[in-house]
Amino acid sequence: MYGAELGQQLLYLKFIRFLAKVVGEAGRVERDRLTRTLKMNRKQFRRRTGVYPETFAEMEEVLMRREGRKKKSGRPAALSVAEQLLSHAGILARAAYLRAPG
């Protein structure tokens, strides 16, 4: 009985380590995507995100101020504000493209 419980605990620990590795890699991929996107020219940036780089910077600034004013911190975000914004902007740009007539 004791051996079976120990085996389950070891399996659980391996699973937790695997999840931590996957989450860490996902964060690294998002940072790479942000770096590549920020290096694009205006036209490519607009195509990728749906907004111009200047607008993106203003949106990021507003969100950073909002994050600073939060009363409850809670669990820290896995992605930075810019990475979160890039992710949402890309989703909204694709949705707008799909709704466009033509």
C-alpha positions as CSV (number, residue, x, y, z in Angstrom):
1,M,0.0,0.0,0.0
2,Y,2.8,2.4,0.9
3,G,4.6,1.7,-2.3
4,A,1.6,2.5,-4.4
5,E,1.1,5.9,-2.7
6,L,4.7,6.8,-3.2
7,G,4.4,5.8,-6.9
8,Q,1.4,8.0,-7.3
9,Q,3.2,10.9,-5.6
10,L,6.2,10.5,-7.9
11,L,4.0,10.4,-11.0
12,Y,2.2,13.6,-9.7
13,L,5.5,15.4,-9.3
14,K,6.7,14.4,-12.7
15,F,3.4,15.7,-14.2
16,I,3.8,19.0,-12.3
17,R,7.4,19.4,-13.6
18,F,6.2,18.7,-17.1
19,L,3.4,21.4,-16.8
20,A,5.9,23.9,-15.5
21,K,8.2,23.3,-18.4
22,V,5.4,23.7,-20.9
23,V,4.2,26.9,-19.4
24,G,7.7,28.3,-19.3
25,E,8.2,27.5,-23.0
26,A,4.9,29.1,-23.8
27,G,6.0,32.4,-22.2
28,R,9.3,32.3,-24.0
29,V,7.5,31.9,-27.4
30,E,5.2,34.8,-26.6
31,R,8.2,37.0,-25.8
32,D,9.9,36.0,-29.1
33,R,6.7,36.8,-31.0
34,L,6.5,40.2,-29.3
35,T,10.2,41.0,-30.1
36,R,9.7,40.0,-33.8
37,T,6.5,42.0,-34.1
38,L,8.0,45.2,-32.6
39,K,10.8,45.0,-35.2
40,M,8.3,45.0,-38.1
41,N,7.8,48.1,-40.2
42,R,4.5,50.0,-39.9
43,K,2.7,48.2,-42.6
44,Q,3.6,44.7,-41.4
45,F,2.8,45.7,-37.8
46,R,-0.6,47.0,-38.8
47,R,-1.3,43.8,-40.7
48,R,-0.3,41.6,-37.8
49,T,-2.0,43.5,-35.0
50,G,-4.7,45.7,-36.6
51,V,-3.3,48.9,-35.2
52,Y,-0.3,51.1,-35.9
53,P,2.8,50.9,-33.7
54,E,2.0,54.3,-32.2
55,T,-1.5,53.3,-31.2
56,F,-0.1,50.0,-29.8
57,A,2.3,52.0,-27.6
58,E,-0.5,54.3,-26.4
59,M,-2.7,51.2,-25.6
60,E,0.2,49.6,-23.7
61,E,0.8,52.8,-21.7
62,V,-2.9,53.0,-20.7
63,L,-2.8,49.3,-19.6
64,M,0.4,49.8,-17.6
65,R,-1.1,52.7,-15.7
66,R,-4.2,50.6,-15.0
67,E,-2.1,47.7,-13.7
68,G,-0.3,50.1,-11.4
69,R,-3.6,51.3,-9.9
70,K,-4.9,47.9,-9.1
71,K,-5.8,47.5,-5.4
72,K,-5.6,43.7,-5.3
73,S,-2.5,42.2,-7.0
74,G,-3.5,38.5,-7.0
75,R,-1.5,36.0,-8.9
76,P,1.2,37.6,-11.1
77,A,0.5,37.4,-14.8
78,A,2.5,34.9,-16.9
79,L,2.7,37.4,-19.8
80,S,3.7,41.0,-19.7
81,V,1.1,43.7,-20.5
82,A,2.6,44.1,-24.0
83,E,2.4,40.4,-24.6
84,Q,-1.2,40.3,-23.5
85,L,-2.1,43.2,-25.6
86,L,-0.3,41.7,-28.7
87,S,-2.3,38.5,-28.2
88,H,-5.6,40.3,-28.0
89,A,-4.9,42.8,-30.8
90,G,-4.1,39.9,-33.1
91,I,-7.3,38.1,-32.3
92,L,-9.3,41.3,-32.8
93,A,-7.5,42.0,-36.1
94,R,-8.3,38.5,-37.4
95,A,-12.0,38.9,-36.3
96,A,-12.3,42.2,-38.1
97,Y,-10.8,40.7,-41.2
98,L,-13.2,37.8,-41.2
99,R,-16.2,40.2,-40.7
100,A,-15.1,42.5,-43.6
101,P,-17.3,42.3,-46.7
102,G,-15.6,41.1,-49.8
